[in-house]
């Protein structure tokens, strides 16, 4: 995997929750251990929130986030990201959250977005949507 891959929040949740018998956890763990993933500050925020809802200890969440920051390229949303997201929402009728994720992936120069929230194989302005769990679901 190269720096042209953007990872949505769900990949990190599966990798860190490690639900017994869930094949998505093993696949997610393999993907997040590769070098060069890009994530956004939105992904970090959503990750923290979801892990708290799953009753993960705060110290563990913070260690995981520190590792994510160390291992990943971090894209920070700005006003241009918001404008792109508004356009994407209008064009594709995505949720606001998904519009921001796609806008961040596009703006950071990624060519592939790993997510299970959008249509596998869809191409948006050159960005390929890839559900990393499509084969194992």
N, C-alpha and C positions, 0 to 999 in steps of 0.2 A: 504494500500500500504506500502511496506517496502523499505528499502534502495537498494533492488535489481532491482529497476526500473529506467531506464535511460529515460529522456524526451528530445526529439528533439526540435528544435527551434520553429517549427510550433505550438506546444502546447501552448507555452508562447505567441505567437503572437495572436492566437485566444482568449486566456484568457484576454489579455490586450486591444485588440482593441474593443471588445464588439460591433460587428456589429449587428444592430437590425434585429431580425428574423433569425439569423444564429444559428442553433442548435448546431453547433460545438463550439460556444463560451461558452455556458452553460456547455457542456461536458468538455471542456478544463479547465474552471474555477474550476469545481469540482475536476478534477485530480490534478491540480497544488496546490490545497489547502491541499492535503494529505501530511503527514509527510514522510520524508526519500527519496525523489527523488534525483537522481544524474544527474548532468549536467556537461558540460565541459566548459572550457574557450572559446572554439569555439562557443558554444551555446550562451554565453554572447555576443560575438563579433557579430554574425549574428543577434541576437535580436536587439542590438543597431542599426545596419545598417538598418534593415527592418523597425523598428519603426520610424527612421528618414525619410525614404522614404514615410511613411504614415503621415508625418508632425506632429508627436507627439512632444510635447514640450520636450526639452532636460532635464529640471529639472524632469519631470515626468518619462522619460526613466531612468534617474539615480536613482530615488527613487525605481523604479521597480527592477532595477538590484541589488540595495542594499538589497532589500527584497529577491530576488532570492538567493543571496549569503548567506544571513542569514538562509534561510529555507532549502537549498539544500546542498547535498554533492557536492563539486566541484572537478572534475577531471581535471588536467592540462596535456595537450598533451606534450609528450617528444619524443625523437628520437625513442624509442621502438614503440610508437604509430604510428609514420610515417612509420616504417617498416611493422607493422601489416597492416596498411591501404594500402600500396603498394601491399602487398600480396592479400588482399581482392579485391582490384581493378582488379588485374590480374585474380583471381579465378572467380569473379562474374560479372565483367564488370560494377560495380557500378560507379557513378560519384565520383570524388575525395572527394567532400564534404560528400557524404553518406559513403564513405569508412572510412573517419576520424571519423564520428559519430559512426559507428559500431565498429571500433577499440577501441574507447574510452569506449564504453559500455562494450565491452569484457574485456578490460584491467582493468576497475574499478570493475570487478567482478559481474556486473549486469546479471540477467537472462532474463530480458524483456526490450525491447526497444519500447517506444511509439513514433511512427512516421507514417505519412501518405505517406511518400516518397518511401517506400519499400513494398514488397509483404507481405500482412497480412498473418500471420501463418507460414511464412518461418522460418526455424531454421538454424542459422549460428553458428557452433561451440558451441552449447548449448544455444545460445541467441535466444529468441523467439521474432520475429518481430510482434508487435501488433498495428494495426491501431485503435486508440481509437474512430474513427468516422465511422468505417466500418458498424456498425448497423444503424447509423442515417443518413448516406449519401443517 
